[in-house]
Each structure stands twice: as C-alpha cells, then as structure tokens.
Amino acid sequence: MESNQVCYTFDAAVEKAIQMEEEGFRNYLEAIRKVTNKGAREILRDNALDELEHKHQLEKALLEGRMEGGEALDQPVPTMHLDYVFKKEELGPDSGVREALVYAIHLEKGAVDYYGSVSSCCAGAPMGQLFAKLLKEETRHLQALEDLYERHFMTEN
C-alpha cells in the first residue's frame, strides 16, 4: 500500500476507500478461484462479502455526502500481529484453511495500515473520522481472522 501524506476532500477520500475495498474484493475473488479446499474457499468468500459491504457503505456515503456511524471510535481494537509471524504466500489449488487465513490476515493488515496512515494524516478533518471508522472495521476483521487462526491452529494440545 502506498503511504499518503495528504488529507483528501471527502469525495476524494471516499473514492480512494471504494478503490481499496474493490481491490480487496478482487484479491479475495482471485484467491477463491485458485483454492479447492471448501473451508478455505468459505473463509475467503466471507471476507470478500465483507469487502463488498464496505464498498456499498462507501458508495452510499458518496451519494449522501456523509458517512454514518462515526461513533465508538475511542476504543482501539487489539490484534496479535500474526502478519509478522507468517509470511504472505500466494494461494494455489492445494491451499487449505490455514493458508487461506494467513492470506486473509495479510490482506486485512494491508487495509489496516492504509486506513491508519490516512486517518492520522486527516486527524481533525471530517474525513479523518471516516478513515478512523474504516480503520476500526478493518481492525475488527483482522482480529476476527486472528482469533479464528488461534482457535484452530495455535491450540496448546
């Protein structure tokens, strides 16, 4: 992801976020087409649907000129930073659930990094709240993926 040192207008910020969500969706779609494992496909599909939902919310915000739901941004969402533990690898026909989770964790971490960078550059501006909301949503997705990985692959048994 590119690092942005500028704060966009609301429309430009939303357009950029729509582009990010579309790119995320396309990455998941490409991965789904490669993987044959049913569980892995399901994980990738669920995350692709999340990206579509975000894109829809953003397109609606673009039409209305504002973004709903800027509340509850004060609590940071903790993650385990599993993206540092596992190397991002391309998925293939033999990839399983573990590999799909690692792939999804890296895609979500990329979105978290991007939205974090832009929201800090726009702190105090109306679009700063928009990106802070998107940052929190992406961080929640990342946390859920990490929790799923931990439950299935990091057991102490």
N, C-alpha and C positions, 0 to 999 in steps of 0.2 A: 504494500500500500504506500502511496505517496504521502509525505508529511506536508501538511498545509499550514502555512504561517499567516494566513489571511482569514478574515471573517467575511463570509458571504452575505449578500442580501438574503432575505427569507426565501424568495423564489429560487435563487441560485443554490442555496443550501439544501432545499427540498429536492431540487432536480438532481443534485450530486448524491443525495441519500438514496433517491429512487434508482439511480445508476448503480450504486453499491449493492442494493438489495437485488437488482436484476442480475448483476454479476454473480452474487452468491447463489441465486436460484440456478443459473446456468451451470455453475460448478457442481452443484448437487445433481442436476439432471445428467450431466456428463458422467458423473461417478455412478449413478444408478444404471446407466446404460452399459457400464463395464462389469458391474458386480452381479454374480449369480446367486450368492447366498441370500436366502429370504430375510433373515434377521438384519443383515447389513443393508439390504435394499429398504427395509422398513425404517431404519434409523435415518438413512439418507432422505427418504421420502418425507418423513415427518419434518425434518429440518428444511427441506425445500418448500414445504407448505408454510412454515413459519416465515420464510423469506417472502413468499407471495403475500402473506397477510401484512407484513411490514410495508411492502411496496404499495398495497392497496390503501393502507392508512396514510401513507405519504402522498399518494395521488389525490386522496380526498382532502388532505391538508392544503395541497396546491390549489385545488378548486375553491376551497373556503378561505384561503389566505391566512390560516392559522392552524395550529396543531393542538388537539385536545389532550388532556391528561398530563399536564406538566407537574402534577403534584407527586409527592412521595419520592423526591429525588435526593433527599438528605441522607438516606441510608446506603452506604456503599455495599455492593454485593461481593462477598469474598469468593475467590476461586483458588484452586490448588495449583495453578500454573503448570498443568500437565503438558502444555505445549512445549515447555522447556525440557521435559523429561523424554518425550517421544519425538523422533524425527518425522517430519511430514513426508509421506511417500505417496506416489500415485497408486490408485486402486486398479485392480485387474480382476479378471473373471474368478480367480481363486480367493480373493479377499474376503475375509469374514467379518463378523461383528466387531471384533477388537480393532481391526484395521479401519473399518468404517467410522468407528467412534473417534479414533485418533485423527482421521481425515477431517471429520466434522469439527473436532476441537480446534484444529488449526484454522479452519475457515472462520469459525466464530471469533477466535482470537484476533484474526486479521481485522474483522469488523470492529471489535472492541478497541483495538489500537487506533484505527482510523477515527471512530467517533470520539474517542478520548482526546485525541490530538485536536480535532476541530472544535470540540466543546470547550477546551481550555483556551483556544485562540479567540473564541467568541464569548467568553465569560462576561456576563453582564448585559449582553445583547439578547434580543428576543430569540434569535436562532441559536443562541448558546443553550437555552432551555430545551429547544427541540433536539439538539445533538446530545445533551445530557440525558434526555429521556430515551433516545435511541441507544446510547451507551449503556444505560441501565438494563434495557430489554435484552440487548446482545449479551451483556454480562450474565444475566439470568439464564439465558440459553446455554452459555458456556458452562456455568455452574451445574446446570441440569445434566449436561453431557458428561462432565467430570464425575458427578455423583453416580451416574449410570455406569461409567467405566469402573469406578471404585467398587461399586456393589458386585459387579460381575467378574472383575479381573484382578482386584487387589485384596482379595479376602486373605485372612491370616491362616486359613486352613491349608 
